[in-house]
Amino acid sequence: MTDRSAEDGSAVPAVAVVDAETPGNVGTIARAMKNFGFEDLLLVDPPALDPDGEAYGYAGQAREDVLPTATETTFEAVVSEYHTVGFTAVTNEDGTSHVRFPYLTPRELAEELQGEGRQTALVFGRERTGLYNEELAELDRVCAIPADPAYPVLNLGQAATIALYELRELALGETHLPDREPSWATPGEVERFHDHFETFLEHIEYPEEKRAKTERLLRRLLGRTTPTGRELTTLRGVMRKAKRTFDRE
Amino acid sequence: MTDRSAEDGSAVPAVAVVDAETPGNVGTIARAMKNFGFEDLLLVDPPALDPDGEAYGYAGQAREDVLPTATETTFEAVVSEYHTVGFTAVTNEDGTSHVRFPYLTPRELAEELQGEGRQTALVFGRERTGLYNEELAELDRVCAIPADPAYPVLNLGQAATIALYELRELALGETHLPDREPSWATPGEVERFHDHFETFLEHIEYPEEKRAKTERLLRRLLGRTTPTGRELTTLRGVMRKAKRTFDRE
């Protein structure tokens, strides 16, 4: 049991998979862990994980670290060493039974675990039947993924993928997506664009009585979105080029 | 092309999968669609989907409807009939290239599509290489799932699962998770519990000088969470039973 911490000091949760039948699902979970920054995989009664089989085949780059460093353990050890969260598709309706109630959604769980200093284990059950009542009763928290009432039962690998995606901020300082702020056009650039467009309408001898309406239309269109500086520069370039070509004729 | 609408009038997006190689991934996507209320699956150059093969094996209950009613179509038809959103792990850094910029995260996309009246298609690319630049250039919007900079490339089926989970409110009126509000204890119930505990301490002849401190400790503990009515009732039952047993001796 390692003790890795995210930047804010919250412990990065471990992932425990109980009694999985399908090596492919273990591989899928390992890949999602790697995609979202999780490292510690705990396996309770796992299927055989052949390095040439489906678990490694489905794990992507997690075959290099998450899968080979996974720890085989027991349900009792997970319960005694970790603050535990059990995942289930089947909740109780209300507070008359506390085996599967109260529950959190993954997003609520992400908020609750922010700043949680204890090591947490996210516990996923077997493919067909999930976690048994006796198991859930031993776990500290219950988490359920909101889904269609007509078919709320997710595949094990897909459920874990969604959970790890929602909890990624516990494990990742930052994501691969670059900051997008600096590229948006400033209000001043937008105004200069509209000025340019007005001049352009004059230049192409656009009917005078229609100019205000057309300028307003373009203002409304651009007003509904946030253009980038590049978009406006490009459009102004189109108008400049049109003017030059027009002037030459 | 059906025209199903969610309760708020926004159109329920279709899902388009371009040039998938692995039938299992198509099945995984179909299952996620069924879990989150989506129905229309568009397949561009799909692999053969054998009813006894992996696509149907992975689809869960989606084998009954989403998969058999999937439409084989062309990329051009998707572009001309839908408002399109292309999914990619690889974005551009900034506004100097607009092939993969600006992009939305799935959560931002969910907000943007709320109230969108046009039919939208969520477009996913091939396993190894995703959507090509020439394809993304034809699509209206770009969406990227935030992930670990060290390994941001998700498996196709897992990426679609996360996207459909995030967009579920466009397709589902409600989820299977019951309303949890009514079960929480009211402030009055919490106070009655603390009164009961105070009486109980008296009754068990708990050292007088420690009572206030112990009561405060329990108040702080319960104050950090929201107990259900049932939890408090059960704990009060424990105290009542202890008192009865104590009285009998």
Interface residues (C-beta under 8 A of the other chain):
Chain A: T28 R31 A32 K34 N35 F36 G37 Y58 G60 Q61 A62 A89 T91 E93 D94 G95 T96 H98 F101 P102 Y103 T105 A144 I145 P146 A147 D148 P149 A150 Y151 P152 V153 L154 N155 G157 Q158 T161 I162 Y165 R168 A171 L172 E174 T175 H176 L177 P178 R180 P182 S183 W184 T228 G229 R230 E231
Chain B: T28 R31 A32 K34 N35 F36 G37 Y58 G60 Q61 A62 A89 T91 E93 D94 G95 T96 H98 F101 P102 Y103 T105 A144 I145 P146 A147 D148 P149 A150 Y151 P152 V153 L154 N155 G157 Q158 T161 I162 Y165 R168 A171 L172 E174 T175 H176 L177 P178 R180 P182 S183 T228 G229 R230 E231
